[in-house]
């Protein structure tokens, strides 16, 4: 143990700790894609009524943001809906 750091033998350093940072950056888009696909899975199992409610909520949000003029304030009713 020199200069405060532990020795780099096979037992003290895990395999994941020595992966270069560039590999993490290259894997990030793939990770985001996988997470997006996993988040989409519940939409395939929703009933038509539940899906209609979700779509109405999204339309309400889009209508709120699409108003011209100063940025609209989101009220508690909008958040609840």
Secondary structure as UniProt FT lines:
FT   TURN            3..4
FT   TURN            10..12
FT   HELIX           15..18
FT   HELIX           21..40
FT   HELIX           41..45
FT   HELIX           48..66
FT   HELIX           76..80
//
